[in-house]
Every structure is written in structure tokens, then in C-alpha cells.
Amino acid sequence: MKAPNGNVSRTTDDRFTTTMRIEISPEELRREVGQVGAPQTAIRRHDSKRIRTVRKTKSGKLAGNRHAVVRDPNFQQLFQSVYDAAVITDPRGDILDANTRAEEFFNSERREFVRFNVLDLISGADESLINTLRTNLESDRFTLIEAYCQRFDGSLFPSEISVNRLRLTGQDYLCFFVRDITVRRQTEERVRIVHKAIHNAGNGIAITDIDGRLEYINPAMVRLWKYTGEAQLIHRRIHDLWFDDTDVTGMIKQVQEGESWTGTLKARLSDGNIMPLQVSATANQDADDQLAGMVFSFVDVSDRIRVEEMAREAERQRIMLESIGSACHHLGQPATVLLSSLGIMHKRESKIDEEMRLLLHQGLESAEKLRTILHRLNRINEYRTIQYLDDPTMDPSATGDRIIQLEPSLVP
């Protein structure tokens, strides 16, 4: 609902509920967004940095001469022992009494509260709030206000205020119980920031229950598995997302025993393809350090694996080419000596018989072939292999059946 003077409130008005919730924006925030103009005349700041009110009672006298509602010591002992800050007002909201906790929350002494109206303590509140409270409490409904309270030094703190009707000595009063929720707001803000960071993270992140059923997944995980929405993954077992669940079972067991796990697994994507993912898994523990579930992080490492394979292949090429160059160097000198010796013998072939002449020619041809092979090997700049025998029954990927390719195309 929208209260007068720009005081924006939201209420839960359901005939099946007995609690009305009211949210009031602090006056400073409303002024920033242009909902109000100058500060209300009901709240001023004195040179002493304390708030004073100029609100008058119906009789025209300044409020501030009120006393404690009940002087009964038993009531006061109960009132002062309340954990929350408690403030008792008349039906118009003029403060009649406050407990010790209120003194701590508002940085003031008890006797100073009776100079103010409760609206002075709630930033952004106006008379419409009191009217709403009276109407609501007359219907025996609980009222809960979320607002910023203003201390006497002008500082603000987030609060949750429950309001009840109190009947004492034959008269009706309003009792405000104020709870400082600064820590809760800070915790909620941290949770919001963490959730936003996880939701926008580039890594896939998933949270499961103890049995490994997905309870939360971020958009990056949906994209990794190539689904169109989280509904296609939520509540599924984490075991079902992998090509081989043997390693997954071991991972889950290790995490359930309280240990972290990191490794690479093959994910089965929605389109049937397989993708290598680096997985980090750890236990999700509750406030009592008991296992409540598991947290997973997924990173696509397919590009990294391809780069690593290319680096390994380049290293193999380098080693093989260096080995070939070394072999050519060591075989070159014996081949030269052999070819020279056979050449000298060839010049004297008239002095040998026919059989020796035939052997000499075969030796010369083999030596020439050896020289050509060494020449080609020495000029190879790319290492490739081919099958040793042209046999279709052989496995093409078998390394033991392959030799270095000496095609002319590889020779510059």
C-alpha cells in the first residue's frame, strides 16, 4: 500500500493470515529517489546531535512530561529483561517507557525517550503508520515492520519491529519490540553477492544433496552440457552425466568421506558427444560440520588437451628429426668409405673374374642407394610414418608396423 506523504509500504493483506508485514524505506533513501522533499518538521537535529521533536499533543502542550506506564516492580523487571529493545507508547505513538535494551540500541537514556514519539525513531514513518497499526491491532492481527531506526545521534540501523496492543490498568497501549538486524542484513548481502558471483561464473558449478542429486546448477554448467535450461538437469543424479561412472563413483565416495577430489572426467553431453572436463569436488557441510551435500566445479579442458597434444607431437617431431640427423651423420662416413672402396675396385674389374665382377656391381648399386637414402633423410623437415607392409589386415595405428616416410614430396 502507499501511505500519505510518500511513505511507501508493502503489506501482506490476506484474509487467511494473521500477520501484516510493512516495509518502510528510510527517509534518506526516499529523498534520493525523489519521493519526498525536505525533511519532515517532526524531526530536527540539535547542535548536540540529538533529535528533538516539535510534535504537540492534542492539548497543545509539548510531549515530554510522561512517566513510566506501570511502576509495578514485577512488571518492570519483566519489561527490562526483554531481549529486544522495547518501547511502550500511547495510542498516538507518544513514548511512555523504554527498556534498557532500547537505551543501548538508540544510544540514549531512558528518561529522554519520553520526550519523543515512536515515529521519531523510525526513519521515513509518518502518522499514517500509527493509523494503520491501530486499525490492524483492533482486528487482533500481528504487525511486523521492516524499517531503518534512527538513533539519537542521527545514525541509522536496519530493524525488524513487531507491534502489539498492550492493555494495562484499564487502558490500551502500543508496545514496539525492536530488533537490530544489521548482522542479518550483512549476511544476506554477502549471500546475495556470493550467489551472483556463482551464477555469473565462467566455470560450471553444481550443488547436490548427500546422494548426489542436483539441487543447484549455474548457467555455465547448462551451457557445458549443451542443454537449453536448468530444468533439464535439476534433480538428476550427478552419476548420470558422465561417459564412464567408474571414476565418478570413486569421486563421490571420497567426497562423502570428507576429502576433496580433483581430476579429469569425460562428460556425456546432451548431443551425445564426449567432452573432457576438469572436476573439483568438495563436501558441503552444515553449521554442525555434518555432511549436507557436495559442491562441484567444472572446467572445459578440451582446448588445453589439444594444445598439450600438439606440444607433445611437436616434441616428438623435434626428437625424431634430431635422431635422423644424428643417424645420417654417423652413417655418412662409413657409407662414403664403402662407396670409395667399391669405386676403386670397379676401376680394376678387368683383373677379376665374372663372378666377382657381378658382386662388385651389386655392391656399387647398394652403396649408391644408401647414399641417396642418407641424403633424403638428412633433408627431411617433417616426420611422418607409413605402414611397413602394404597389408590391409594390419592395424594402421599399430606403431610396431610403421616406418619413416621418404616420399619426394617431403624433400624440399
DOPATI-375364 format. One record per residue (C-alpha): x, y, z; residue number from 1. Coordinates in steps of 0.001 Angstrom, whole numbers, padded with zeros to 6 digits. Layout:
BEGIN
@X->X, Y->Y, Z->Z, nr->NUM
...
//
This chain:
BEGIN
@X->000000, Y->000000, Z->000000, nr->1
@X->001071, Y->003627, Z->-000387, nr->2
@X->000774, Y->005740, Z->002740, nr->3
@X->000406, Y->009534, Z->002736, nr->4
@X->003390, Y->011887, Z->002292, nr->5
@X->005146, Y->009439, Z->000010, nr->6
@X->005668, Y->006810, Z->002713, nr->7
@X->005808, Y->003660, Z->000605, nr->8
@X->004811, Y->000468, Z->002371, nr->9
@X->004094, Y->-003060, Z->001208, nr->10
@X->001678, Y->-005164, Z->003179, nr->11
@X->000609, Y->-008760, Z->003051, nr->12
@X->-003155, Y->-008427, Z->003277, nr->13
@X->-004615, Y->-011892, Z->003079, nr->14
@X->-007778, Y->-012837, Z->004954, nr->15
@X->-006225, Y->-016230, Z->005721, nr->16
@X->-003184, Y->-014785, Z->007507, nr->17
@X->-002922, Y->-013110, Z->010894, nr->18
@X->000284, Y->-011157, Z->010285, nr->19
@X->000655, Y->-007907, Z->008367, nr->20
@X->004135, Y->-007029, Z->007118, nr->21
@X->005004, Y->-003389, Z->006482, nr->22
@X->008209, Y->-002221, Z->004810, nr->23
@X->009254, Y->001410, Z->005170, nr->24
@X->012069, Y->002948, Z->003150, nr->25
@X->014358, Y->005253, Z->005153, nr->26
@X->013744, Y->008955, Z->004587, nr->27
@X->017234, Y->009484, Z->003143, nr->28
@X->016684, Y->006798, Z->000527, nr->29
@X->013258, Y->008128, Z->-000417, nr->30
@X->014721, Y->011628, Z->-000775, nr->31
@X->017425, Y->010266, Z->-003113, nr->32
@X->014852, Y->008715, Z->-005434, nr->33
@X->012673, Y->011853, Z->-005331, nr->34
@X->009784, Y->010507, Z->-003251, nr->35
@X->009976, Y->013240, Z->-000605, nr->36
@X->011238, Y->016765, Z->-000414, nr->37
@X->012616, Y->018435, Z->002670, nr->38
@X->012875, Y->016529, Z->005964, nr->39
@X->009659, Y->016273, Z->007978, nr->40
@X->009203, Y->019000, Z->010595, nr->41
@X->008615, Y->016326, Z->013247, nr->42
@X->012357, Y->015541, Z->013295, nr->43
@X->015095, Y->018123, Z->013749, nr->44
@X->018744, Y->017903, Z->014705, nr->45
@X->020053, Y->019962, Z->017566, nr->46
@X->023640, Y->021196, Z->017932, nr->47
@X->024137, Y->018426, Z->020468, nr->48
@X->023495, Y->015925, Z->017608, nr->49
@X->020413, Y->014585, Z->019435, nr->50
@X->016931, Y->014504, Z->017939, nr->51
@X->014239, Y->016696, Z->019439, nr->52
@X->010559, Y->016731, Z->018484, nr->53
@X->008213, Y->019661, Z->017987, nr->54
@X->005167, Y->017402, Z->017788, nr->55
@X->002469, Y->018608, Z->020118, nr->56
@X->-000266, Y->016738, Z->021908, nr->57
@X->-003936, Y->017495, Z->021230, nr->58
@X->-003948, Y->019812, Z->024221, nr->59
@X->-001284, Y->021892, Z->022552, nr->60
@X->001399, Y->021114, Z->025122, nr->61
@X->004743, Y->019703, Z->024167, nr->62
@X->005061, Y->015988, Z->024738, nr->63
@X->007819, Y->015041, Z->027122, nr->64
@X->006355, Y->015035, Z->030619, nr->65
@X->005152, Y->011444, Z->030546, nr->66
@X->006201, Y->008773, Z->033002, nr->67
@X->006582, Y->005001, Z->033056, nr->68
@X->003326, Y->003192, Z->032295, nr->69
@X->003500, Y->000833, Z->035238, nr->70
@X->005580, Y->001258, Z->038340, nr->71
@X->004946, Y->-002292, Z->039490, nr->72
@X->008424, Y->-003801, Z->040129, nr->73
@X->007453, Y->-007235, Z->038774, nr->74
@X->006279, Y->-005710, Z->035506, nr->75
@X->009361, Y->-003524, Z->035268, nr->76
@X->011653, Y->-006497, Z->035929, nr->77
@X->009977, Y->-008402, Z->033105, nr->78
@X->009973, Y->-005358, Z->030826, nr->79
@X->013646, Y->-004585, Z->031404, nr->80
@X->014701, Y->-008219, Z->030832, nr->81
@X->013199, Y->-008433, Z->027346, nr->82
@X->015972, Y->-009287, Z->024835, nr->83
@X->014755, Y->-006842, Z->022168, nr->84
@X->014524, Y->-003112, Z->022578, nr->85
@X->011016, Y->-002455, Z->023898, nr->86
@X->009127, Y->000835, Z->023750, nr->87
@X->005627, Y->001434, Z->025130, nr->88
@X->003535, Y->004250, Z->023683, nr->89
@X->000024, Y->005606, Z->023988, nr->90
@X->-002402, Y->005056, Z->021073, nr->91
@X->-000990, Y->008181, Z->019347, nr->92
@X->002561, Y->006788, Z->019466, nr->93
@X->003894, Y->009107, Z->022170, nr->94
@X->006567, Y->007177, Z->024079, nr->95
@X->005764, Y->006397, Z->027719, nr->96
@X->008531, Y->003978, Z->028655, nr->97
@X->011566, Y->002159, Z->027235, nr->98
@X->013728, Y->-000690, Z->028497, nr->99
@X->017483, Y->-000952, Z->028955, nr->100
@X->017938, Y->-002648, Z->025600, nr->101
@X->016320, Y->000371, Z->023912, nr->102
@X->018854, Y->002599, Z->025605, nr->103
@X->021656, Y->000517, Z->024060, nr->104
@X->020094, Y->000407, Z->020594, nr->105
@X->019300, Y->004135, Z->020358, nr->106
@X->022333, Y->005473, Z->022289, nr->107
@X->020214, Y->007359, Z->024770, nr->108
@X->018988, Y->007289, Z->028335, nr->109
@X->015559, Y->006072, Z->029345, nr->110
@X->014323, Y->009455, Z->030571, nr->111
@X->014929, Y->011026, Z->027150, nr->112
@X->012656, Y->008616, Z->025282, nr->113
@X->009522, Y->010084, Z->026856, nr->114
@X->010179, Y->013362, Z->025028, nr->115
@X->009534, Y->011739, Z->021648, nr->116
@X->007002, Y->009943, Z->019537, nr->117
@X->007810, Y->006486, Z->018221, nr->118
@X->007634, Y->007900, Z->014685, nr->119
@X->010761, Y->009900, Z->015526, nr->120
@X->012634, Y->006621, Z->015907, nr->121
@X->011545, Y->005129, Z->012548, nr->122
@X->013106, Y->006851, Z->009547, nr->123
@X->010533, Y->007631, Z->006878, nr->124
@X->007494, Y->006929, Z->009084, nr->125
@X->004559, Y->009333, Z->009455, nr->126
@X->001152, Y->009485, Z->011144, nr->127
@X->-000350, Y->007077, Z->008612, nr->128
@X->001709, Y->004292, Z->010197, nr->129
@X->000040, Y->004819, Z->013600, nr->130
@X->-003398, Y->004796, Z->011969, nr->131
@X->-002559, Y->001578, Z->010144, nr->132
@X->-001255, Y->-000028, Z->013333, nr->133
@X->-004335, Y->000865, Z->015358, nr->134
@X->-006667, Y->-000446, Z->012675, nr->135
@X->-004679, Y->-003632, Z->012288, nr->136
@X->-004381, Y->-004344, Z->016007, nr->137
@X->-008076, Y->-003750, Z->016553, nr->138
@X->-008591, Y->-006759, Z->014267, nr->139
@X->-006274, Y->-008815, Z->016521, nr->140
@X->-003666, Y->-009186, Z->013809, nr->141
@X->000058, Y->-009208, Z->014393, nr->142
@X->002098, Y->-006478, Z->012721, nr->143
@X->005724, Y->-006725, Z->011623, nr->144
@X->007599, Y->-003669, Z->010328, nr->145
@X->010867, Y->-003717, Z->008410, nr->146
@X->012459, Y->-000283, Z->008518, nr->147
@X->015538, Y->001717, Z->009469, nr->148
@X->015523, Y->003078, Z->013002, nr->149
@X->017209, Y->006366, Z->013780, nr->150
@X->019414, Y->006652, Z->016849, nr->151
@X->019542, Y->009819, Z->018890, nr->152
@X->022883, Y->010703, Z->017288, nr->153
@X->021254, Y->010596, Z->013845, nr->154
@X->022757, Y->007279, Z->012657, nr->155
@X->020554, Y->004541, Z->011201, nr->156
@X->020381, Y->000785, Z->011658, nr->157
@X->018157, Y->-001793, Z->009920, nr->158
@X->015498, Y->-003200, Z->012207, nr->159
@X->012575, Y->-005552, Z->012464, nr->160
@X->009777, Y->-004182, Z->014640, nr->161
@X->006877, Y->-006197, Z->015984, nr->162
@X->003927, Y->-004226, Z->017322, nr->163
@X->001385, Y->-005482, Z->019833, nr->164
@X->-001545, Y->-003979, Z->021671, nr->165
@X->-000985, Y->-003886, Z->025403, nr->166
@X->-003804, Y->-003415, Z->027935, nr->167
@X->-002706, Y->-002221, Z->031352, nr->168
@X->-004620, Y->-000619, Z->034211, nr->169
@X->-007723, Y->-000491, Z->032059, nr->170
@X->-006065, Y->001419, Z->029191, nr->171
@X->-004751, Y->000441, Z->025745, nr->172
@X->-001130, Y->000996, Z->024776, nr->173
@X->001115, Y->000091, Z->021871, nr->174
@X->004239, Y->-001961, Z->022515, nr->175
@X->007052, Y->-001861, Z->019957, nr->176
@X->009721, Y->-004592, Z->020090, nr->177
@X->012737, Y->-003510, Z->018029, nr->178
@X->015377, Y->-005977, Z->016839, nr->179
@X->018635, Y->-004799, Z->015257, nr->180
@X->019088, Y->-006901, Z->012102, nr->181
@X->022350, Y->-005318, Z->010936, nr->182
@X->024229, Y->-008628, Z->011092, nr->183
@X->021407, Y->-010426, Z->009311, nr->184
@X->021323, Y->-007791, Z->006556, nr->185
@X->025101, Y->-008045, Z->006174, nr->186
@X->024854, Y->-011832, Z->005966, nr->187
@X->022038, Y->-011616, Z->003420, nr->188
@X->024097, Y->-009167, Z->001365, nr->189
@X->027117, Y->-011473, Z->001421, nr->190
@X->024914, Y->-014390, Z->000403, nr->191
@X->023442, Y->-012290, Z->-002418, nr->192
@X->026917, Y->-011319, Z->-003659, nr->193
@X->028174, Y->-014912, Z->-003482, nr->194
@X->025083, Y->-016181, Z->-005302, nr->195
@X->025509, Y->-013558, Z->-008023, nr->196
@X->029197, Y->-014460, Z->-008405, nr->197
@X->028388, Y->-018171, Z->-008680, nr->198
@X->025512, Y->-017508, Z->-011075, nr->199
@X->027761, Y->-015473, Z->-013398, nr->200
@X->030887, Y->-017610, Z->-013046, nr->201
@X->032537, Y->-018928, Z->-016195, nr->202
@X->033053, Y->-022345, Z->-014611, nr->203
@X->030180, Y->-024776, Z->-014299, nr->204
@X->029107, Y->-025070, Z->-010658, nr->205
@X->026691, Y->-027564, Z->-009134, nr->206
@X->025442, Y->-028334, Z->-005623, nr->207
@X->023991, Y->-031746, Z->-004814, nr->208
@X->022461, Y->-033436, Z->-001807, nr->209
@X->024185, Y->-036266, Z->000053, nr->210
@X->023097, Y->-038818, Z->-002562, nr->211
@X->024416, Y->-036763, Z->-005480, nr->212
@X->021125, Y->-035357, Z->-006817, nr->213
@X->021469, Y->-031891, Z->-008324, nr->214
@X->019889, Y->-029153, Z->-006211, nr->215
@X->021503, Y->-026097, Z->-007850, nr->216
@X->023309, Y->-025532, Z->-011139, nr->217
@X->024549, Y->-022277, Z->-012638, nr->218
@X->024076, Y->-021230, Z->-016290, nr->219
@X->027681, Y->-022139, Z->-017178, nr->220
@X->027002, Y->-025794, Z->-016330, nr->221
@X->023886, Y->-025776, Z->-018513, nr->222
@X->025999, Y->-024478, Z->-021388, nr->223
@X->028776, Y->-027027, Z->-020805, nr->224
@X->026370, Y->-029946, Z->-021167, nr->225
@X->024630, Y->-028161, Z->-024088, nr->226
@X->021159, Y->-028091, Z->-022538, nr->227
@X->018650, Y->-025289, Z->-023015, nr->228
@X->017631, Y->-024823, Z->-019382, nr->229
@X->018418, Y->-025889, Z->-015851, nr->230
@X->015128, Y->-027805, Z->-015599, nr->231
@X->016691, Y->-030493, Z->-017820, nr->232
@X->019419, Y->-031106, Z->-015250, nr->233
@X->017978, Y->-030264, Z->-011849, nr->234
@X->017191, Y->-033282, Z->-009602, nr->235
@X->019194, Y->-035623, Z->-011852, nr->236
@X->021942, Y->-037776, Z->-010360, nr->237
@X->025451, Y->-036447, Z->-010910, nr->238
@X->026483, Y->-040019, Z->-011814, nr->239
@X->024368, Y->-039920, Z->-014995, nr->240
@X->026289, Y->-037077, Z->-016663, nr->241
@X->029489, Y->-038952, Z->-017472, nr->242
@X->030773, Y->-041345, Z->-020113, nr->243
@X->032159, Y->-043766, Z->-017532, nr->244
@X->030763, Y->-043654, Z->-013992, nr->245
@X->033545, Y->-045801, Z->-012524, nr->246
@X->035726, Y->-042807, Z->-011682, nr->247
@X->032619, Y->-040822, Z->-010707, nr->248
@X->031677, Y->-043417, Z->-008093, nr->249
@X->035150, Y->-043208, Z->-006601, nr->250
@X->034972, Y->-039402, Z->-006590, nr->251
@X->031600, Y->-039384, Z->-004811, nr->252
@X->032800, Y->-041852, Z->-002213, nr->253
@X->035923, Y->-039809, Z->-001493, nr->254
@X->033925, Y->-036588, Z->-001073, nr->255
@X->031350, Y->-038287, Z->001166, nr->256
@X->034241, Y->-039333, Z->003380, nr->257
@X->035142, Y->-035652, Z->003798, nr->258
@X->038022, Y->-035412, Z->001317, nr->259
@X->038309, Y->-033112, Z->-001692, nr->260
@X->038778, Y->-034559, Z->-005192, nr->261
@X->040294, Y->-033070, Z->-008358, nr->262
@X->040726, Y->-034799, Z->-011697, nr->263
@X->039621, Y->-035043, Z->-015324, nr->264
@X->036449, Y->-036886, Z->-016340, nr->265
@X->034695, Y->-037378, Z->-019685, nr->266
@X->031264, Y->-035737, Z->-019733, nr->267
@X->028474, Y->-037116, Z->-021902, nr->268
@X->026790, Y->-034070, Z->-023455, nr->269
@X->023142, Y->-033756, Z->-024423, nr->270
@X->024047, Y->-034165, Z->-028119, nr->271
@X->025903, Y->-037433, Z->-027434, nr->272
@X->029407, Y->-036008, Z->-027776, nr->273
@X->032106, Y->-036529, Z->-025182, nr->274
@X->033951, Y->-033600, Z->-023585, nr->275
@X->036853, Y->-033762, Z->-021117, nr->276
@X->036210, Y->-031667, Z->-018012, nr->277
@X->038414, Y->-030884, Z->-015075, nr->278
@X->036338, Y->-031544, Z->-011965, nr->279
@X->036859, Y->-030227, Z->-008451, nr->280
@X->034597, Y->-031671, Z->-005768, nr->281
@X->034319, Y->-030994, Z->-002066, nr->282
@X->031915, Y->-031664, Z->000788, nr->283
@X->029175, Y->-029172, Z->001679, nr->284
@X->028863, Y->-029101, Z->005453, nr->285
@X->026153, Y->-027593, Z->007639, nr->286
@X->026598, Y->-025458, Z->010756, nr->287
@X->027313, Y->-028616, Z->012804, nr->288
@X->030065, Y->-029717, Z->010380, nr->289
@X->027879, Y->-032568, Z->009198, nr->290
@X->027778, Y->-033587, Z->005529, nr->291
@X->024842, Y->-031817, Z->003894, nr->292
@X->025767, Y->-032371, Z->000256, nr->293
@X->028529, Y->-031827, Z->-002299, nr->294
@X->029824, Y->-028904, Z->-004352, nr->295
@X->031295, Y->-029390, Z->-007843, nr->296
@X->033185, Y->-027116, Z->-010211, nr->297
@X->033645, Y->-027979, Z->-013912, nr->298
@X->036089, Y->-026522, Z->-016436, nr->299
@X->036272, Y->-027396, Z->-020153, nr->300
@X->039832, Y->-028606, Z->-020764, nr->301
@X->039391, Y->-029857, Z->-024337, nr->302
@X->041361, Y->-026894, Z->-025757, nr->303
@X->044092, Y->-027386, Z->-023198, nr->304
@X->044321, Y->-031093, Z->-024024, nr->305
@X->044573, Y->-030282, Z->-027747, nr->306
@X->047337, Y->-027769, Z->-027078, nr->307
@X->049178, Y->-030275, Z->-024903, nr->308
@X->048857, Y->-032942, Z->-027605, nr->309
@X->050176, Y->-030518, Z->-030218, nr->310
@X->053101, Y->-029711, Z->-027943, nr->311
@X->053831, Y->-033411, Z->-027456, nr->312
@X->053632, Y->-034013, Z->-031203, nr->313
@X->055985, Y->-031108, Z->-031863, nr->314
@X->058392, Y->-032537, Z->-029324, nr->315
@X->058198, Y->-035954, Z->-030999, nr->316
@X->058911, Y->-034328, Z->-034354, nr->317
@X->061905, Y->-032488, Z->-032928, nr->318
@X->063330, Y->-035595, Z->-031290, nr->319
@X->062825, Y->-037764, Z->-034362, nr->320
@X->064341, Y->-035207, Z->-036731, nr->321
@X->067317, Y->-034800, Z->-034439, nr->322
@X->067664, Y->-038592, Z->-034288, nr->323
@X->067526, Y->-038881, Z->-038068, nr->324
@X->070135, Y->-036128, Z->-038431, nr->325
@X->072381, Y->-037876, Z->-035929, nr->326
@X->071986, Y->-041224, Z->-037742, nr->327
@X->072821, Y->-039613, Z->-041082, nr->328
@X->075934, Y->-038056, Z->-039579, nr->329
@X->077189, Y->-041327, Z->-038106, nr->330
@X->076331, Y->-043440, Z->-041169, nr->331
@X->077616, Y->-040929, Z->-043706, nr->332
@X->081324, Y->-041562, Z->-043185, nr->333
@X->081164, Y->-045423, Z->-043408, nr->334
@X->078957, Y->-045130, Z->-046473, nr->335
@X->081459, Y->-042764, Z->-048108, nr->336
@X->084359, Y->-045119, Z->-047383, nr->337
@X->082368, Y->-048079, Z->-048680, nr->338
@X->081426, Y->-046245, Z->-051889, nr->339
@X->085016, Y->-045058, Z->-052441, nr->340
@X->086442, Y->-048539, Z->-051936, nr->341
@X->083966, Y->-050101, Z->-054308, nr->342
@X->084753, Y->-047381, Z->-056854, nr->343
@X->088451, Y->-048216, Z->-056755, nr->344
@X->087691, Y->-051921, Z->-057151, nr->345
@X->085446, Y->-051105, Z->-060109, nr->346
@X->088356, Y->-049466, Z->-061920, nr->347
@X->090283, Y->-052748, Z->-061663, nr->348
@X->087495, Y->-055081, Z->-062638, nr->349
@X->089458, Y->-056353, Z->-065661, nr->350
@X->091668, Y->-058293, Z->-063306, nr->351
@X->088803, Y->-060206, Z->-061624, nr->352
@X->086629, Y->-062994, Z->-062833, nr->353
@X->082998, Y->-062681, Z->-063903, nr->354
@X->081514, Y->-063741, Z->-060566, nr->355
@X->083478, Y->-061143, Z->-058639, nr->356
@X->082534, Y->-058527, Z->-061240, nr->357
@X->078815, Y->-059249, Z->-060635, nr->358
@X->079232, Y->-058901, Z->-056865, nr->359
@X->081123, Y->-055671, Z->-057367, nr->360
@X->078311, Y->-054156, Z->-059461, nr->361
@X->075691, Y->-055158, Z->-056873, nr->362
@X->077779, Y->-053587, Z->-054122, nr->363
@X->078096, Y->-050349, Z->-056079, nr->364
@X->074334, Y->-050161, Z->-056661, nr->365
@X->073606, Y->-050764, Z->-052961, nr->366
@X->076130, Y->-048135, Z->-051928, nr->367
@X->074520, Y->-045604, Z->-054293, nr->368
@X->071084, Y->-046385, Z->-052819, nr->369
@X->072473, Y->-045964, Z->-049307, nr->370
@X->073892, Y->-042576, Z->-050270, nr->371
@X->070542, Y->-041495, Z->-051733, nr->372
@X->068642, Y->-042634, Z->-048624, nr->373
@X->071003, Y->-040811, Z->-046301, nr->374
@X->070703, Y->-037705, Z->-048454, nr->375
@X->066906, Y->-037823, Z->-048239, nr->376
@X->066910, Y->-038494, Z->-044506, nr->377
@X->069220, Y->-035566, Z->-043959, nr->378
@X->066820, Y->-033228, Z->-045797, nr->379
@X->063540, Y->-034343, Z->-044113, nr->380
@X->061863, Y->-031441, Z->-042237, nr->381
@X->058613, Y->-033210, Z->-041242, nr->382
@X->058406, Y->-036545, Z->-039554, nr->383
@X->055749, Y->-038943, Z->-040857, nr->384
@X->055320, Y->-042678, Z->-040865, nr->385
@X->053691, Y->-045192, Z->-043177, nr->386
@X->052845, Y->-048873, Z->-042915, nr->387
@X->055847, Y->-051145, Z->-043221, nr->388
@X->053974, Y->-053653, Z->-045384, nr->389
@X->051040, Y->-052983, Z->-047668, nr->390
@X->048824, Y->-055468, Z->-045870, nr->391
@X->045124, Y->-054491, Z->-045364, nr->392
@X->044840, Y->-056941, Z->-042453, nr->393
@X->047332, Y->-054970, Z->-040382, nr->394
@X->046247, Y->-052370, Z->-037846, nr->395
@X->047093, Y->-048925, Z->-039314, nr->396
@X->047532, Y->-047464, Z->-035804, nr->397
@X->050000, Y->-050129, Z->-034682, nr->398
@X->053315, Y->-048352, Z->-034026, nr->399
@X->055385, Y->-051508, Z->-034495, nr->400
@X->054324, Y->-051920, Z->-038116, nr->401
@X->055240, Y->-048429, Z->-039349, nr->402
@X->058396, Y->-046851, Z->-040829, nr->403
@X->059555, Y->-043324, Z->-041710, nr->404
@X->058051, Y->-041958, Z->-044926, nr->405
@X->060615, Y->-040937, Z->-047572, nr->406
@X->058262, Y->-039540, Z->-050205, nr->407
@X->059799, Y->-036981, Z->-052567, nr->408
@X->057053, Y->-034528, Z->-051549, nr->409
@X->058644, Y->-034302, Z->-048142, nr->410
@X->062018, Y->-033402, Z->-049640, nr->411
@X->062298, Y->-029667, Z->-050429, nr->412
//
